[in-house]
Amino acid sequence: MDKIDEYIPVTKAKSQILNIIRDIGAYDSTLAITKNGLPQAVLISMEHYTALQETIEVLSDKNVMHQLQNSMKDLKNKKQLTDLDEL
């Protein structure tokens, strides 16, 4: 999992929200918003959020995970893999 790049108090976040949104997308950073010094929320770019959702979808699919596990076993055992051009 990615680390938190910056922590910012909610009061500062409120006053700088436009700059924060601009920077989040440009630098693909992860920002934790704090309240009373404790992290309460995380702000990430839409691109990063979409990638996380896609990853969750793949990890939730038992068939895909089974195929990945079998492929990893095949690689470990140096078994010949299927060439996509041959399909």
C-alpha positions in Angstrom: 0.0 0.0 0.0 1.2 3.5 -0.7 2.4 5.6 2.1 0.8 8.9 3.1 2.8 11.7 1.5 1.5 14.5 3.7 -0.7 15.2 6.7 -2.7 18.4 6.8 -5.2 19.7 9.4 -8.8 20.0 8.2 -8.8 23.8 8.7 -5.8 24.2 6.4 -7.4 21.8 3.9 -10.6 23.9 3.8 -8.7 27.1 3.0 -6.5 25.4 0.4 -8.8 22.9 -1.2 -8.4 24.1 -4.8 -4.6 23.9 -4.6 -4.8 20.6 -2.9 -7.0 19.1 -5.6 -4.7 20.5 -8.3 -1.6 19.1 -6.7 -3.2 15.7 -5.8 -3.7 14.9 -9.5 -0.4 16.4 -10.7 1.8 14.6 -8.3 -0.4 11.5 -7.6 0.2 12.0 -3.9 -1.8 10.7 -1.0 -2.9 13.2 1.6 -4.3 12.5 5.1 -6.6 15.1 6.5 -6.3 15.4 10.3 -8.7 16.5 13.0 -7.3 17.3 16.4 -4.0 15.8 15.1 -5.5 12.4 14.2 -5.9 11.2 10.6 -9.7 11.2 9.7 -9.7 11.0 5.9 -7.5 10.4 2.9 -7.5 12.3 -0.3 -6.2 10.7 -3.5 -6.4 11.4 -7.2 -9.3 10.0 -9.2 -6.8 8.0 -11.3 -5.4 6.4 -8.1 -8.9 5.7 -6.8 -9.9 4.0 -10.0 -6.8 1.9 -10.0 -7.5 0.8 -6.4 -11.1 -0.1 -7.3 -9.9 -2.2 -10.2 -7.4 -4.0 -8.0 -10.1 -4.8 -5.5 -12.3 -6.1 -8.3 -9.5 -8.5 -9.5 -8.7 -9.6 -6.0 -12.3 -10.3 -5.3 -12.7 -12.5 -8.4 -12.1 -16.1 -7.3 -11.6 -17.3 -10.8 -9.1 -14.7 -11.7 -7.2 -15.3 -8.5 -7.2 -19.0 -9.1 -5.8 -18.5 -12.6 -3.1 -16.2 -11.3 -2.1 -18.7 -8.6 -1.8 -21.4 -11.2 0.2 -19.2 -13.5 2.6 -18.4 -10.6 3.0 -22.1 -9.8 3.7 -22.8 -13.5 6.4 -20.0 -13.5 7.9 -21.3 -10.4 8.1 -24.8 -11.9 9.4 -23.4 -15.1 6.5 -24.8 -17.0 6.0 -23.5 -20.6 3.4 -20.8 -20.6 0.9 -20.2 -23.4 1.9 -17.7 -26.0 -1.0 -15.2 -26.5 -0.2 -15.1 -30.2 -0.9 -18.9 -30.4 -4.4 -18.5 -29.0 
